[in-house]
Amino acid sequence: MKNALTKALLAALALGAWAPATAQNSATLPTQPAAGPMAMSLSQAVRYAVANKPSLLATRLAEQTAKAKVGEVKSQGLPQVNVAANLADNFKLQKSLLDAGAFAGPTLSGTTLTQRDIAAASAGQSVTLSPAYGAAVAAPPQAIAFGLQYAGNTSASFSQMLFDGSYLVGLRAAKVYEELAKKQTQQAEIDVVEQVSKAYYSTLVARARLALLARNVQRLDTLLYQTDKTFKAGFAEKLDVDRLRVQRNNLVVEQQKAQRLTEVSVALLKFQMGLPQAQNVQLTDSLGAAVVDAGALRQRLGVANFNTGGGDQSLGQVPTVAPPTTGQAPTTAPVAYNTGQPTQANAAFNYNNRIEFSTLETQQALAGLDLANRQRGAYPRLSLTAAYGFTGSAKSAKDLFAFRGPESVNGLGQLNQNWFGFGNVGLALNVPVFDGFRRKYQVQQARLQQKTIEHGFETLRQSIDLQDAQSRATLVNALDVLDNQKANLTLAADVARVSKIKFQAGVGSNVELITAETDLRQAQTNYYGAIYDVLVAKVDRDKATGELYQQAK
């Protein structure tokens, strides 16, 4: 394994699954019919978003990329086999200068004839004359080209890593690295669950308020019709009719604005789900079922309920909870804490429920492996190598492809082999000796990275504690406001009912009636706003405690 690959793996700590989501039974997801709206509950909307939102699909591709990188590192420990081939047309051969005189011997200057040789010849004997040599002739260097115009070679090489300390660390880092990618995907899914939940609740509240405005317009139309009849009969003033008509016009404009806001809420929900805007949706969950049980939630938070605290059970009509009796505490009383049950701030908080904390732990493990990898860069590396191949040359391309071996001969019986084999096997040992203190500074950087992550744990703990306290306080405040707005809505509805009766009986003024109707609409707006704040605060609370992901699953 190349040392750089392991370092790259260990350094990539910021790679950004809900794995069960990809393997979910398709029957649990909302199906898109050929025509008509797509019906879905909150849980179905969340599952659809987790499975189909483009940003999450891109995150899962990054997770698959992490798995591929892990496979790349592991593959470095497997045998490496390569096959290579090369053909060359040496149209201008490289020449080298050689000292020709080094290859030349002394010059032959004649033969030596002695008297003994003459006597032997006269006697009829065969005589071999001895050559006579002179001094060697000096010659200048000669330019000689080696090889032929056409050459080729083919070979197969094999290598197997026997020992590499960095590779062993890389194998340990592979599983941790893959786990980090999964946790980052899970973090993205938690964000999607939060966004879809808030958008779903926003749409429920907007539609409920729009339906309530429609009922208000209908009720005001009835009152306007009755007042107009009374005016025509001479028992009411035209000013009374005009005031009611202005009130109705204002209410219709408010209804139109609410209609557009509802459409925007639906569009936002589709966007958070990754659903095409052209697809109609039908929300199957009711707002009444979505509203939390305030009493049970207060008990979980360790907060005593000062008044009602029961939460709304039905939003089909205007709430009709009885006003507080004389013996009950006023709605403006301060919140009292239940000393019998510890608050979340005092209870032992499991930081591992937060994916951010778990992700930082994984990054810490990777930082430790990175340090080990830097330190093991001083270890020797041992590999087994082997190669086998053929090389050949010829004066023409046609002759080069003749592939003549050691048994090949020409027409004269002479050997004319043009391809020759070669092979080798051995061990390759690489021992780092001195790298200019490069590894020393790399180890220092890795140690500093570890310390940085250690300080990050304390910062993250403090941040989680703050989010826990803030979400808890926000939710408690939202519950208190909901109780207060619920009581105000009940009182405003009762005042509007009495003012209408008095006006129809002729003992009440038109101004008093219009004021009561205006106060009622404001109380209704505040009430539904309080409901939405409670639902959003509950989502934020679940995210702060790490329960949102488990609930979504």
Order of alpha helices (4+ residues) and beta strands (2+ residues): alpha-alpha-beta-alpha-alpha-beta-beta-beta-alpha-beta-beta-beta-alpha-alpha-beta-alpha-alpha-alpha-beta-alpha-beta-alpha-alpha-alpha
